[in-house]
Amino acid sequence: MRTFDPPVYCDNHLLIVVKPPGLLTQPDETGSSSLEEMAKEWVKEQFHKPARVFLHPIHRLDRPVSGLVLFARTSKALSRLNEQSRAQEIQRVYLAEVTGIVPLKEGRLNHYLIHGDHRAIVSKEGDPKAKHARLLYRVLHYRPHSTIVEIELETGRYHQIRAQFAAIGHPIARDQRYSSNGTSDEIHLHSAKLLFKHPVTNEVLRFESPPPFCDLNGA
């Protein structure tokens, strides 16, 4: 049975938790455990709440992805954080190990993605079903057969990072869904940094989480 690690941050409006790989962010039809359910139980016990707990994720991580997840604890926080998200004012930085040696030390990836059946499909500009996906990356470290990259999303599409790096021939390490290797239960993609304004105080908040497959310097 999974245990719930103490949150990275908690106040009356926010909760920030590190999701382990292999755990759902939210409940789904499978009935598997989810971070949201575990976080709600923690809040209920920690603050002795007899009724239902209000807790909503501002963003979601795929099941095999690990890292920081931001939850709103009030409807006011949810509304204001969603506004920040729509305005692209929440900075989300990921670390990934991708297969092969990425030749350019930094760059931008532009693709058009269709939300397919449990995967994102790369399409062409002008396809009415496709959405524009953009991200920035920079190489932090080279390993003998892989590359550690830092990634900042400019859009938030379904499976965006996984599909875009697979499209350039460098799928995420262990990601069986987008390559021929791995298990897809635990891929080397981690939500490592969050930066945003507190929805009530307007204080700029920064959080970091080291990934399980490297440190924040890419070693």
KASULFEN-V211410 format. One record per residue. N is the residue number from 0. RES is the residue in one letter. NEAR is the number of other C-alpha atoms within 12 Angstrom. Layout:
n->N res->RES near->NEAR
n->N res->RES near->NEAR
This chain:
n->0 res->M near->8
n->1 res->R near->16
n->2 res->T near->16
n->3 res->F near->23
n->4 res->D near->16
n->5 res->P near->19
n->6 res->P near->27
n->7 res->V near->26
n->8 res->Y near->26
n->9 res->C near->22
n->10 res->D near->21
n->11 res->N near->22
n->12 res->H near->27
n->13 res->L near->36
n->14 res->L near->34
n->15 res->I near->39
n->16 res->V near->40
n->17 res->V near->38
n->18 res->K near->45
n->19 res->P near->35
n->20 res->P near->31
n->21 res->G near->25
n->22 res->L near->35
n->23 res->L near->33
n->24 res->T near->35
n->25 res->Q near->29
n->26 res->P near->21
n->27 res->D near->15
n->28 res->E near->9
n->29 res->T near->10
n->30 res->G near->11
n->31 res->S near->19
n->32 res->S near->25
n->33 res->S near->31
n->34 res->L near->43
n->35 res->E near->37
n->36 res->E near->29
n->37 res->M near->30
n->38 res->A near->40
n->39 res->K near->32
n->40 res->E near->25
n->41 res->W near->24
n->42 res->V near->33
n->43 res->K near->19
n->44 res->E near->15
n->45 res->Q near->16
n->46 res->F near->15
n->47 res->H near->13
n->48 res->K near->14
n->49 res->P near->12
n->50 res->A near->12
n->51 res->R near->14
n->52 res->V near->25
n->53 res->F near->26
n->54 res->L near->33
n->55 res->H near->32
n->56 res->P near->36
n->57 res->I near->36
n->58 res->H near->32
n->59 res->R near->32
n->60 res->L near->40
n->61 res->D near->38
n->62 res->R near->31
n->63 res->P near->32
n->64 res->V near->40
n->65 res->S near->36
n->66 res->G near->45
n->67 res->L near->42
n->68 res->V near->43
n->69 res->L near->45
n->70 res->F near->43
n->71 res->A near->36
n->72 res->R near->33
n->73 res->T near->23
n->74 res->S near->22
n->75 res->K near->20
n->76 res->A near->31
n->77 res->L near->27
n->78 res->S near->21
n->79 res->R near->27
n->80 res->L near->34
n->81 res->N near->26
n->82 res->E near->18
n->83 res->Q near->23
n->84 res->S near->28
n->85 res->R near->17
n->86 res->A near->15
n->87 res->Q near->19
n->88 res->E near->22
n->89 res->I near->32
n->90 res->Q near->34
n->91 res->R near->37
n->92 res->V near->37
n->93 res->Y near->42
n->94 res->L near->46
n->95 res->A near->47
n->96 res->E near->45
n->97 res->V near->44
n->98 res->T near->35
n->99 res->G near->23
n->100 res->I near->24
n->101 res->V near->30
n->102 res->P near->18
n->103 res->L near->17
n->104 res->K near->18
n->105 res->E near->20
n->106 res->G near->20
n->107 res->R near->24
n->108 res->L near->28
n->109 res->N near->28
n->110 res->H near->32
n->111 res->Y near->29
n->112 res->L near->33
n->113 res->I near->28
n->114 res->H near->21
n->115 res->G near->16
n->116 res->D near->10
n->117 res->H near->14
n->118 res->R near->24
n->119 res->A near->30
n->120 res->I near->30
n->121 res->V near->32
n->122 res->S near->23
n->123 res->K near->17
n->124 res->E near->16
n->125 res->G near->13
n->126 res->D near->15
n->127 res->P near->12
n->128 res->K near->17
n->129 res->A near->21
n->130 res->K near->25
n->131 res->H near->30
n->132 res->A near->34
n->133 res->R near->26
n->134 res->L near->32
n->135 res->L near->29
n->136 res->Y near->31
n->137 res->R near->28
n->138 res->V near->29
n->139 res->L near->28
n->140 res->H near->28
n->141 res->Y near->25
n->142 res->R near->19
n->143 res->P near->13
n->144 res->H near->15
n->145 res->S near->27
n->146 res->T near->35
n->147 res->I near->40
n->148 res->V near->47
n->149 res->E near->37
n->150 res->I near->36
n->151 res->E near->33
n->152 res->L near->34
n->153 res->E near->28
n->154 res->T near->33
n->155 res->G near->28
n->156 res->R near->32
n->157 res->Y near->30
n->158 res->H near->36
n->159 res->Q near->40
n->160 res->I near->51
n->161 res->R near->49
n->162 res->A near->38
n->163 res->Q near->38
n->164 res->F near->40
n->165 res->A near->31
n->166 res->A near->25
n->167 res->I near->26
n->168 res->G near->21
n->169 res->H near->30
n->170 res->P near->38
n->171 res->I near->44
n->172 res->A near->38
n->173 res->R near->30
n->174 res->D near->34
n->175 res->Q near->23
n->176 res->R near->27
n->177 res->Y near->33
n->178 res->S near->25
n->179 res->S near->17
n->180 res->N near->18
n->181 res->G near->19
n->182 res->T near->19
n->183 res->S near->26
n->184 res->D near->23
n->185 res->E near->30
n->186 res->I near->40
n->187 res->H near->42
n->188 res->L near->46
n->189 res->H near->46
n->190 res->S near->43
n->191 res->A near->39
n->192 res->K near->33
n->193 res->L near->34
n->194 res->L near->28
n->195 res->F near->30
n->196 res->K near->25
n->197 res->H near->31
n->198 res->P near->30
n->199 res->V near->23
n->200 res->T near->15
n->201 res->N near->14
n->202 res->E near->11
n->203 res->V near->16
n->204 res->L near->22
n->205 res->R near->22
n->206 res->F near->28
n->207 res->E near->27
n->208 res->S near->32
n->209 res->P near->27
n->210 res->P near->34
n->211 res->P near->26
n->212 res->F near->29
n->213 res->C near->25
n->214 res->D near->21
n->215 res->L near->25
n->216 res->N near->20
n->217 res->G near->25
n->218 res->A near->21
